[in-house]
């Protein structure tokens, strides 16, 4: 479990880059909210949780 990253994973970075390119501004890993969401869009009062292959337990080449 120590090898599983909680921040700056590949799926998270892709979504962050895409949202930033579209002009959305967000906060990262807001500790004041329950569950520490990966992205928080304060203007829209939205929280985004990004779960990678490890957490979904599906069978793909990225799951280790």
C-alpha positions in Angstrom: 0.0 0.0 0.0 2.9 2.4 0.5 3.6 2.4 -3.2 0.0 3.6 -4.0 0.1 7.4 -4.6 -2.6 9.5 -3.2 -1.8 12.7 -5.0 -0.7 13.7 -8.5 -1.6 10.4 -10.1 -1.7 10.1 -13.9 -5.6 10.2 -14.2 -5.7 13.2 -11.8 -3.0 15.1 -13.8 -4.9 14.5 -17.0 -8.1 15.8 -15.7 -6.4 18.8 -14.0 -4.7 19.8 -17.3 -7.9 19.4 -19.2 -10.0 21.5 -16.8 -7.3 24.2 -16.6 -7.1 24.3 -20.4 -10.9 24.9 -20.5 -10.5 27.8 -18.1 -11.8 26.1 -14.9 -10.0 27.1 -11.6 -9.9 24.7 -8.7 -8.3 23.8 -5.4 -6.4 20.6 -4.8 -7.1 18.2 -1.9 -9.1 20.5 0.3 -8.7 19.2 3.8 -11.6 21.2 5.2 -14.1 19.0 3.2 -15.0 15.5 4.1 -13.1 12.8 2.2 -10.4 15.3 1.0 -11.7 15.6 -2.7 -9.0 15.6 -5.4 -10.4 18.8 -7.0 -12.7 21.4 -5.6 -14.4 23.9 -7.9 -15.5 26.6 -5.4 -17.3 28.7 -8.0 -19.6 25.8 -8.9 -19.7 24.3 -5.4 -18.5 21.0 -6.8 -16.0 18.4 -5.6 -14.4 15.8 -7.8 -12.9 12.5 -6.6 -10.6 10.7 -9.1 -10.1 7.0 -8.4 -7.5 5.1 -10.4 -7.2 1.5 -11.5 -6.1 0.3 -8.0 -9.3 1.5 -6.4 -11.7 0.2 -9.1 -10.0 -3.3 -9.1 -10.7 -3.8 -12.8 -8.3 -5.9 -14.9 -6.1 -3.7 -17.0 -2.4 -3.2 -17.7 -2.2 -0.3 -15.2 -3.5 -2.3 -12.2 -0.7 -3.7 -10.0 
